[in-house]
Amino acid sequence: MKASAIKMLEQRTGKHTINITNVKMKPEVSIGLPADKILEMVVEENEDLIIMGTTGLTGVSKIKALGSVARNVSERARCPVMLVR
C-alpha cells in the first residue's frame, strides 16, 4: 500500500514544477498521526515554512474541526504556517 501511495504521489507531483530558488517539493509517505509526522519532518529537514490545505470551515463548523490536522500543525509548529483554502 505504501509503494502504491508513493507511486501516485510521484505521478501527481511530476506534473507540477516549482521554479523558485530554495523551494522544494518532495513526495513523502509516512505512517502515523498526520500532524505529528508533518511536524517531525519539518524539524528533520530544518524547514522554514509549512504550506498546507485546510477545509475552510466557518462559523459553528469550526468547533467540529478542533482536531483537524491543519489546526493541530498551525498551533504546534515552530515555523510559520500558511493555510490555503
Secondary structure as GFF3:
##gff-version 3
##sequence-region A 1 85
A	DSSP	alpha_helix	2	14	.	.	.	ID=ss1
A	DSSP	alpha_helix	34	45	.	.	.	ID=ss2
A	DSSP	beta_strand	50	53	.	.	.	ID=ss3
A	DSSP	alpha_helix	61	64	.	.	.	ID=ss4
A	DSSP	alpha_helix	69	76	.	.	.	ID=ss5
A	DSSP	beta_strand	81	84	.	.	.	ID=ss6
###
